[in-house]
């Protein structure tokens, strides 16, 4: 298959209390109660219309501080290497992250959010509403995470995926 160039441009910036990756919670459940803002660039402000009717949103963002991509990674929640596509590690061929956060309010082009596990200054690529009937699944398997999923709040970024 022929490769094509894909160009993505940020639609905003994520602001959080985490100034560097090291020490940042690694998933939203580990960031319970952490508040931040999502600043949408003015030219995209109209796209926020009706978003305030949703309690949660999905943030899609660019891991701008991640290091060289690797197809085998040792994720934060395990001591074994796994294929990058079986993890949510930031050092991946296309370093795109996602977080489901609580939407508290919207003022102009600024979204106030909670349960934020993202480093301050992260470029935002897109926002989607979280809809449980679309997004939540029953009878799921958690693969290698089964043994440590209940301990997600104990894990923080230790800097292993930095540039």
N, C-alpha and C positions, 0 to 999 in steps of 0.2 A: 504494500500500500504506500502510496506517495504521502510524504509528510507535508503538512501545511503549517504556515506560521499563524499563530493565534495571538492577538494583541488584546490584553485586558488593561483597562484604565481604572484606577480607584475612583469610587464615588464618594468617598469620605475617609475619615480618620477615626480610629477607635482610641478613646482616652481612658486610661485606667490608673490605679495606684501602683501598678507594677512597672518600674522603670527599666528593668532588664529581665531577660528570660529566667535566669537563675532565681529560684524561689517562687516563681509564679505557679499557681495551681495548674494542674495538667488537664482538668476537665471541669465543666461548670458545677457538678455536684461538690467538687472540692473547693469551689469558690463561693459557697453558699453565703449570701448576704453582701458580697463584694459589689460595690456600686461603681459605675462609670458612665461615660457618655459616648455617644456615637455622633460625630459631627459630619453631617451630610453637606457636600459642596452645593452652593446655591443653585447651580444649573440642574441639580437633581431633586431639589426640594419638592416640586410638584408631585413627584412619585411617592411621597409619604402620605398622600391623601388616603384616608380610611384605614391606615395602619393602626391608629389608636384604638380600634375595636378589638385588637388581638392582645391577649395577655402575655404571649411569648413570641419571640421572633428567632429566626435562624440567621446568624451572621456568617457570611462567607468572606474570608480574608486571605491575604497573602502573608506567608511566614517570611517577612523581609529580613529577619536576622538568622535564619537557619543556614547551616553550613552546606557543604557539598552533598548532593543526593547520594544515597546508598540504597541498594536493593535489599540488603540484609542489615537490620538494625537491632540493637538491644534497647527495647522500649523502657520507659520509666517504671512500669509495673511488673517487670520480669528480669531475671538475670540471664536468660537465654536469648539468642538471636532469632529473629523471625523475619519473614518476607515483609518488606515495607508496606505492601498492600494489605497485610493482616494486622497492621498497626495504625495508630493515628500520629505517628512520629512526624515532626516537621521537616526533616531532611529527606525529601522525596522528589521524584522527577519534576512534578509540578507542585510546588510548596503551597498548597491551598489548605486552609483550615476551616473548620466550622464549629460553631458554638450555638446552642439553644439557650437564650437568656430571657429573663423576665423583662417585659417592657413596662416601665413605671409610668412614663409620661412623654409627651412630645411638646417641645416649645420651639416654634419656628422650624429650623433645620437641625435641631439638637434633640436626640433621643436619650432619655435617661433610662438606664438599664441596671439590672441586678443579676448576681450569680455570674459575674464576668471573669473569665479565665484567660484574658488576652493581654499582651504586653502593650504599654502605652505607645502610641504613635503607629500602631499597625494599620496598614492600608486596607480599607474596606472595599471588597469587590462587589458585593450584592447583599440584599436583605430579602428574606422570604418569610411569610407568616408561618408560624408553627401551628399545624392543624392535627390534633391527635388522630382523627379518623383517617388522615392521609399518611401521617408519619410514624405513629406508634404501631408496633407489631406484637402479636402474641406468639407464644411457642418459639422463641428465638434461642439460638445457640450462641454462646459467647466465646467459643474456641479456647485458645490458651488463656484468656482472661478469666475464665471460670474460677480459677483458684485464688484470684486476688481482687476480683471486682468489688467485693464488699469493703475493701480497704482503700478505695480510690482517694478518700480524703487525706490519707497519710502521705501521699506522694506529691512531690513538688518538682519542678524543673530543676535539674542539677547542672545544667549547662552543657550537657553532652552533645547537643545538636547545634551549637553555635558555630558561626563562621570561623 
